[in-house]
Amino acid sequence: MSETTYLITGANRGIGKGLLTTLVSRPNTTIIAAVRTLSSSLSIFSSIPLGQNSKIIPITIDSTSETDPFTAVSELKSTHGISKLDFLISNAGLMESDAITPVLESSPESIRRHIDVNTIAPMLLFQAFHPLLLASANPRFFTISSLLGSIAECQKIRVPFASYGISKAAVNYMVRKLSFEVPEVTSVVFNPGWVQTDMGNEAARGVGLGEAPTGFEDCIEQLVRLFDGVKKEQSGSFLDAATGEACDW
């Protein structure tokens, strides 16, 4: 049976860890688990059950680094013998407390910081790994975004997440643009919902809610099902995890 290789950023917590845990329980699966700080993540990865002939390869990719993705590619080729990548999953994201503000109160520094992690980092990730993607028979680039990045939904979603929303709107554009510029790769954006992770719950408390409304296990199950079923003709789509339907841009 052929081996499937994934790379997941932000793989040591939240949605990233949930995806890693589910996918690596399958047989013949290699997960490249990209994290900001390797030393504090190794014990997390060592406790995750593996499927038959499956493995986790931890690697450093800091979302604020312009060089880490390219260094990671070299290390994966030379040290781990990675010759192709089937799924590149850009999951790592940032929503700090100063993102929970309206446009009038948002600082340029906050917007730049969120764009660095939520927009530029996924772009650099694709630039670095696209040769390995092109070596796959069915390469896929999946980005975990948010409905807060939907311009069409701005009027309905009245929460003051300006820095975060701006950065997610930009990454949505980037992924859709890539679907035309690099048609060999199936590039899709996903809205996971407002998920009960540390980041999701902190954001919920910032607007007066007790916790985020979307259950964590539900989110992971929905995303994995979509990842498995995405078709080539869906490249350039913005898909909702809960329904599988297209979100408005």
N, C-alpha and C positions, 0 to 999 in steps of 0.2 A: 504494500500500500504506500502511496506517495506521501511525503511529509509536507505539512502546511506550516509556513513560517509567518509569524505575526511580529510586529513591533508595536508596543503600546507605551506612550509617554505618560508620566504621572502614574506609574503602575504600582506604587506602594501604598496607595490609599484611595478611598472613595470609589468612583466609577471605574477608574483604571484597575484597581485591585480586584474589584468585582468581575470585570471582564477577564483579567488574567486568571483568576481562580476557576472560572467556568471553562474557559477555552483550554487551559493546560490539563484539565481533567480528561480531555479527549486523547485517544491514542495518536501516535505519530505526529505530534504537534510541538513545534519549537516556538516559545514566546521570548522575544527580546524585550526585557523589562527595563525601560529607560526611566531613570530617576535623577533628581538633582544631587542627592548625597548618597553615595553607594554604601558607605559604612553603616549607616543607620537603617538600611533597608534589607540587608542580607538575611538577618534573622527572620524577617517577615516572609521572605521568599522561601526560606528553608522549611517553613512550617506548612506550605501549601501542598496538598496531595497532587501527585502527577499521574497522568494516564500512562498506559503502556507505551514505551519508547518515546516518551515526551520529556521535555526539559525546559528549564528557565535559564536564560542567559542575561544576567544583570549587567547594565551598562550605564555610564554617566551621560546624561543629556540635561543640562541646565537650560531652562527656557529663556534665560537672559543672556546666554552665551551665543555669539555668532559663529563660533568655531566648533563647539561640542558635537553638533550633528555630523560634521565632516570627519572629525577625529573618530567618532563612533563607527562610521562606515569603514574606515581603514582598520580599526581594531577588530571589527566583526569579520572582515575578510581574512586578515592575517592570522589572528589568534583562534577564531572559532570556525573558520572555513565556510562562512556564509556566502553563498553565491547567488541567491535570489531572495526576494521578499514578496510574499503573496498579499499581505495586508499591512498597510501602514496606518496606524490609528493614532491620530493627533488628539489626545485627551487632556493633557495637562493644561490647566487654566488658572486664571487669577481673578478673584473678586475680593478686594480688600475693603475695609470699612469706608474708606473715602470714595468708593465707587457708588455708595448708596446715597447719592445726592442728585438733585436736578441739575440741568445744564447751567443755570445761572450761578450755581454755587460750586461748579466743578473746576478744579485747578488744572492748568496745562500739564503739570507734573503727574497728576493722577491719570489723566488721559494717556499720556505718553507711556507710563508704566504698564497700563493695561493693554495698550496696543503692542508693546514689546512682547508680552507673553502670549496674548490671545490672537494676535494677527501675524506679527513678524516671525515668531517662533515656528508656527505651522508652515509658513512659507519656506523658511530655511530648512525645515525638516524634509519637505518635499524636494527642494533643490538638491539636498545631499543624497537622499535615498532613491531618487527616481531611476538611476541606472540599475539598481538592484530590483526595483519594481519591474522595469522593462524586461528583466530576465525571467519573470514569471509568466506562465501561460495565461493567467487571468489576474492581473494586478489591480489592487483596489486601494484607494486613499480615502479614508473615512475621518471626518472631523467632528468632534463633539462640540456643538455650538449651543445656541439658545434662541428661543422665540423672542427674547429681549433684543436680539439683533435683527428682527424683522421690521423693516420700515413700514410695511403695510399694516402691521399690528400695533403700531405706536399709539394710535388713538384709543384702542381698547385696553392696552396693558398700561395702566396708570401707576406704575411704580418708578421711583426716581433713580434708576440705575444708569446714569448717563455715561460714565467712563466705560462701564462694562458693555452696555448696549452698543456704543460706538465701535468698540473693538470687535464685537461679535458681528456687527453689520459688515465691517471691513473684511473679516475672514470669510464670511458668506460669499462676498463678491469674489474674493481670491479663489475659492474652491470652484465656484461656477465658471470663472474665467479659465481655470486650469482644464476644466472638462472639454473646452474647445481647443485650447492650445496644445494639450497632450491627450489626444483622444484615445490613445492606447490604454490609458489608465482610467478605470471607473472611479470617478471622484464624486463623493456624496457628503452632504452636511446633514447632521442629525440633531434634532431637538429632543433631549432626553426627558424633558419635563423639569419641574422644580423639585429636585430629588433630595431625599433625606440623607445627605452626606454632611460632613462638618461644614463645608462651604455653603451648601444649600440651606442648612438650618440656621447658620449665622446670618445669612442674608434675610431669611424669613423673620428672625428676631429683630433685624434692623428696620423692618416695616411693621412691627407689632404683632407678628404671628408667633405661635408657640414652636412650630416646626414646619418644614417644607411639606407640601401636600402629596408628593409622589413617593411611594414606597421604594426603598432601595432595591430589594430583591425583584420587584416588579420591573423596575427600570432595566436591570441587567438582563433579565429574561427577554424583555422586549427588544433590547438592542441586539443581543446575540441572534435572535430569530431574524431580525432585519439584515444583519451582517451576512448571515447564511444565504438569504434569499434575494439579495440585490441583483438586479439584472443589468447587463451592459447598457441597455437603452435608458436606464434610470440615472446614468451619469449626468451630473449637473443639477441634481435634485436636492431639495431641502425636505427631509422626511421626518415626520413626527413618530417618536418611538412607540407611543401608546396606540396609535391608530394605523401606522404604516402609510398614512396619506401624506400628500405633499403639503407643506406649509407655504404660506404666501411669503414672498421675499420682502 
